Amino acid sequence: LQHDLHISHQPLICYNGGLVLIDNKAVSSTEIPLPVIESLHHFNLGVNCHLSLYNGEEWYVPQMDQWAKREENNTQVSPVVLSNEKVIEKWQSEEKGAHKIMCMGEKEHIDSITDFLTGNFQNELHLYRSKDTYLEIANRKVSKLTAIKILLEKHFHQKLEECIAFGDNYNDYEMLKAVGMGIAVGNAKPEILKIANEITHHGKEDGVAISLQKLFGLS
């Protein structure tokens, strides 16, 4: 998308703050350690949820099931089909982990994985339950707010209270509370709508664009 818009030089926050890029170069990279991924993989053998594994521009899926196809349609990006076990072996040789893990499956299976991770890695992971059938996992050290602070320090040289941020989900809460102007789209979670300074139109009704036009006097 950055390439299509000719803004590849602009900073980019990826994976809930797990990866921060400036001029397409990583200025911050915080991964989920491989031992955690291995533990989740072994537990999931008895649950059989879909586990998508991400690092940088790499996206691996164990198979092109309904979950992978849905994400491919939503993101317009095609994954590489490779078993979780093979990805773990590959990353062991490359000495890296995951910037994000996406668990997708039936509600009761996602419940089981959430309970397992909370019980074993509560101090190491952020768990974002975007819907009953989706669980996003990131390193607990990072968030969208930590990523914004990195960009303010290394690139923009501005204060947090001078920033505007848009959000709709639980992983936006901390960021929206901290910036000077936190704006929620109309379809945001109730908890996000409650703490937002302003509420704009639905995300699918160009809510962000409408707010930017209003804030900066754009036609």
C-alpha positions in Angstrom: 0.0 0.0 0.0 2.8 2.4 0.8 4.4 1.6 -2.5 1.1 2.2 -4.4 0.7 5.6 -2.6 4.4 6.5 -3.2 5.0 7.0 0.5 7.5 4.2 1.1 9.8 6.6 2.8 7.2 7.4 5.5 7.4 5.7 9.0 5.3 2.6 9.5 4.1 0.9 12.7 3.5 -2.9 12.2 2.2 -5.7 14.3 0.8 -3.7 17.2 4.2 -2.0 17.6 6.3 -5.1 17.2 8.0 -3.7 14.2 8.7 0.0 13.5 10.1 1.1 10.1 11.6 4.4 8.9 12.6 4.5 5.2 11.8 0.8 5.0 14.5 0.1 7.7 13.7 -1.4 11.1 14.4 1.0 13.9 12.7 -1.3 16.4 11.9 -5.0 16.3 10.5 -7.0 19.2 9.6 -10.6 18.6 7.7 -13.3 20.4 10.5 -15.8 21.4 10.7 -19.2 19.7 10.2 -21.2 23.0 6.8 -19.5 23.4 5.9 -20.2 19.8 6.9 -23.9 20.3 4.8 -24.2 23.5 1.8 -22.7 21.7 2.3 -25.0 18.7 2.4 -28.1 20.9 -0.6 -27.1 22.9 -2.5 -26.4 19.6 -1.9 -29.9 18.4 -4.8 -30.9 20.7 -7.0 -27.9 19.8 -6.3 -27.6 16.1 -6.8 -23.8 15.6 -5.3 -22.0 12.6 -2.0 -20.4 13.6 -0.7 -17.7 11.2 2.9 -16.7 11.9 4.4 -13.3 10.9 7.8 -11.8 10.8 8.5 -8.7 8.8 7.0 -9.3 5.4 6.8 -13.0 5.9 3.3 -14.5 6.5 3.1 -18.3 7.0 -0.1 -20.4 7.1 -0.2 -24.2 7.7 -2.8 -24.5 5.0 -5.1 -22.4 2.8 -8.2 -23.1 4.9 -11.2 -20.8 5.4 -9.2 -18.6 7.8 -6.2 -18.1 5.6 -8.5 -17.3 2.6 -10.5 -14.8 4.6 -7.3 -13.0 5.7 -5.9 -13.1 2.2 -9.1 -11.5 1.0 -9.1 -8.8 3.7 -5.5 -7.9 3.3 -4.9 -8.6 -0.4 -1.7 -10.3 0.6 -1.0 -14.0 -0.2 0.7 -16.1 2.5 3.3 -18.8 2.2 1.9 -22.3 3.0 4.3 -24.0 5.4 3.5 -26.0 8.5 4.0 -24.3 11.9 6.6 -26.9 12.7 8.6 -26.2 9.6 8.4 -22.4 10.2 9.7 -23.0 13.8 12.6 -25.0 12.4 13.3 -22.3 9.8 13.3 -19.5 12.3 15.5 -21.5 14.7 18.2 -21.6 12.0 17.7 -17.9 11.4 17.6 -17.1 15.1 14.4 -15.1 15.0 10.8 -15.3 16.3 7.4 -13.9 15.4 6.3 -10.3 15.3 2.7 -11.5 15.6 0.8 -14.7 15.8 -2.9 -14.8 14.7 -5.0 -17.6 16.2 -8.3 -18.3 14.4 -10.8 -20.9 15.1 -14.1 -21.8 16.9 -14.8 -19.8 20.0 -14.3 -22.7 22.4 -10.9 -23.4 20.9 -9.8 -19.8 21.1 -11.0 -19.8 24.7 -8.7 -22.8 25.4 -5.7 -21.1 23.8 -6.4 -17.9 25.6 -6.5 -19.7 29.0 -3.3 -21.6 28.2 -1.4 -18.5 27.2 -2.7 -16.5 30.1 -1.8 -19.2 32.6 1.7 -19.7 31.2 2.9 -16.5 29.5 0.8 -13.7 31.1 3.9 -11.6 31.7 5.4 -12.1 28.3 2.5 -11.7 25.9 -0.2 -9.2 24.9 -3.4 -11.0 23.9 -5.9 -9.1 21.8 -9.3 -10.8 21.3 -10.7 -8.8 18.4 -13.6 -11.2 18.1 -14.7 -14.5 19.5 -12.9 -16.4 16.8 -9.8 -14.3 16.5 -6.9 -13.9 18.9 -3.9 -11.7 18.1 -0.6 -12.3 20.1 2.3 -9.9 20.4 5.2 -9.4 22.8 4.1 -7.8 26.0 6.9 -5.2 25.8 5.4 -3.5 22.8 2.1 -1.7 21.9 1.0 0.9 19.4 1.8 3.5 22.1 5.4 2.3 22.5 5.9 2.4 18.8 4.5 6.0 18.6 7.0 7.0 21.3 9.8 5.5 19.3 8.8 7.5 16.2 8.4 10.7 18.2 12.0 10.3 19.6 13.7 9.1 16.4 11.8 10.9 13.6 9.1 13.5 14.3 10.6 15.1 17.5 7.2 16.1 18.8 5.3 15.7 22.1 2.8 12.9 22.6 0.1 15.5 23.5 0.6 17.0 20.0 -0.4 13.7 18.3 -3.7 12.6 16.8 -4.5 8.9 16.7 -7.5 6.9 15.3 -8.6 3.5 16.6 -11.4 1.0 16.9 -10.3 -2.0 19.0 -8.9 -3.0 22.3 -5.3 -2.7 21.2 -5.9 1.0 20.5 -7.0 1.8 24.0 -3.7 2.7 25.5 -2.7 4.8 22.5 -5.9 6.8 22.3 -5.8 7.6 26.0 -2.2 8.9 25.8 -2.2 11.1 22.7 -3.6 14.7 22.6 -6.5 13.8 20.4 -7.8 10.2 20.4 -10.5 9.6 17.8 -12.7 6.5 17.5 -14.4 5.4 14.3 -18.2 4.9 14.7 -17.9 1.1 14.7 -15.3 1.0 17.5 -15.7 -1.2 20.5 -17.8 0.3 23.3 -14.8 0.7 25.6 -13.0 2.6 22.8 -16.0 4.9 22.1 -16.1 5.7 25.9 -12.6 7.0 26.2 -12.3 8.8 22.8 -12.0 12.6 22.6 -14.1 12.5 19.4 -16.1 9.9 17.5 -16.1 10.0 13.7 -18.1 8.1 11.1 -17.9 4.3 10.6 -14.6 3.0 9.4 -16.2 1.8 6.1 -17.8 5.2 5.7 -14.4 7.0 5.4 -14.5 8.0 9.1 -10.7 8.7 9.2 -10.7 10.7 6.0 -13.7 12.8 7.1 -11.9 13.6 10.4 -8.7 14.6 8.7 -10.6 16.9 6.3 -12.2 18.6 9.2 -9.1 18.9 11.4 -6.9 20.2 8.6 -9.4 22.2 6.6 -9.1 19.9 3.5 -11.7 19.9 0.8 
